[in-house]
Amino acid sequence: MSWSVHQIEVGMMKVFARGIAFDGKHGVYEEERRDGRHFEVDVEVTLRDASSAESDALAETLDYRHLAEIVVEVAQGPSRFLVEKLAGEVVRLVLERHGQVEEVCVEVRKIAPDVAGSPEWVGARLTRRRSA
C-alpha cells in the first residue's frame, strides 16, 4: 500500500537557532553589568503545522532569522540581573510576534562565569506553550 500526502496526519514542525552569541552587560554583580559578559542562546519553537515540509515555502514556516533578531533585541535592551529574565523576555516576544508558534524553549548561557569550580557555562532554560 502506498501513502499519499493526504493520508498523512499534519504534524508539528520544530524550527531552531542554536548558539546565538552576544556580549551583554547583564548580571547580578556590578562588574558584570559594567564590564559585560559573553552569552549564548538557543531558541527552539514548535509550529502548529508542518506544511512547509511539503510546500518548501518560507511563508509557511518561521524564518529562523526572526528568532536571532529577537535574541539580539533582548541582548541589546535594558540590563537584566538574571539569565532567567533574559530567557523570559525572548519567550514573551516570540509568542507575541509569531502566532504560528505553539511552544517556545529558550536556553540562555553565561559563558565562563566567575564561579567556584570554573564551569564552562551556567544558564537557565524556559519552555512555554501558548495557552488554549
Secondary structure by P-SEA (a helix, b strand, c coil): cccccccccbbbbbbbccccccccccccccccccbbbbbbbbbbbbcccccccccccccccccaaaaaaaaaaaaaccccccaaaaaaaaaaaaaaccccccbbbbbbbbccccccccccccbbbbbbcccc
